[in-house]
């Protein structure tokens, strides 16, 4: 790989702590601290993303590059660092936070001019590790690598994964916070993004009343990541906030489209670019449930439940607005933008549902249809992905057999009567389209994946990798790179009942 072109423009502009001290501590008036990654003695590469490496300008992998992939043996041009940020966690102000396991290598520019940030996750402690060790376990690292790539190929804005490596050491974690810590294999992921800047970076500066640096960070962000903003003065900051709000709403709609549940939508886990970041206790939707949360830590309040993600995104934007107010200084504008968020979100959401159902447009009379659909999905615990795949084949299958195949509960005659009635309503509605059935199906096939990376598949894959086997990993890579095709029919099935109550196959804790 070509590592000589990695630069660090962020550290060249903003104040930082160059001590290289990894000890956990508060770092007031500092946006980053230099960090020395742990040197792992026996690392082993599990998977390397050749396509991504070529795309971002790093080139092909060679054996000598393994040291870099885990943070060892770095060239002189790379001075690793981690950033400080703040945030609201589960609705409460948490104060200073930061990259507890993430360490930046810097930024690289591809031959096409595209700039990409590169960081290690799990390569050791930083000043922001909050008494943790800065390591990551294989379990969470496999999940982040595969899910971030799956989201990318689904067409959902996201960070991406470059490599996954074993560190050769064990890490102690209490997976369920039950007082039963166990050793697990340690791992490092290299992840990439146009930028990892979060709402929390702006919240930190505002909370510390570092208003000059806050404005400088805004200028840096707009110049480097929002070229579409050409306005000047205070207007450019307003345009920035509107842009962030729209990107955030668009991201939430994409999550709803594919059935993704984040699990930890704290403000420090919200990307300023509208990317999906920080893959912790996430889940793809199995049985449709607006109240489903993927995070055991989120019980019993279910703040980050599937159906609340748009609402929480708006709440998080309120916190960003408060942070930016010292620069924008226009309460009416900020309130107006936030109040318009709902209208913008629901218009995009309704258009998304139109496409999933194959409708050319949404009519007022469709509101009752969609309410009936949600009720049907929840009452009979129908699989979200498989349901829409079935809709493409309406009239070409045995209704009883197919709906038994996609339901997570027992269906009786009364249930089948309701399902049959709904399908009849759908067929009548499709006939009213102004587009042909072929055009309708084309909309559906672009919107409804055939494959989503379910937690039970990740669980099985992790178990295999723990044993040194990679056959399922290789199949999952093919499937997730082609999510709108049915590459492996065995993956087009609901979660097996044997995994219903297995930790890691539906919900997870924040332990990683």
Buried (B, 14 or more C-beta within 10 A) or exposed (E): BEBEEBBBEBBEBBEBBEEEBBEBEEBEEBBBBBBBBBEBEEBBBBBBBEEBBBBBBBEEBEEEBBBBBBBBEBEEEBBBBBBBBBBBBBEEEBEBBBBBBBBBBBBBBBEEEEBBBBBBBBBBBBBBBEEEBBBBBBBBBBBBBBBBBBBBBBBBBBBBBBBBBBBBBBBEBEBEEEEEEEEBBBBBBBBBBBBBBBBBBBBBBBBBEBEEBBBBBBBBBBEBBBEEBEEEEEEBBBBBBBBBBBBBBBBBBBBBBBBBBBBBBBBBBBBBBBBBBBBBBBBBBBBBBBEBBBBBBBEEEBBBBBBBBBBBBBBBBBBBBBBBBBBBEBEEBBEEBBEBBEEBBEEBBBBBBBBBBBBBEBEEEBEEBEEBBEEBBBEBBBBBBBBBBBBBEBEEEEBBEBBBBBBBEEBEEEBBEBBEEBBEBBEEBBEEBEBEEEEBBBBBBEBBBBBBBBBBBBBBBBEBBEEEEBEBBEBBBEBBBBBBEBBBEEBBEBBEEEBEEEBBBBBBBBBB
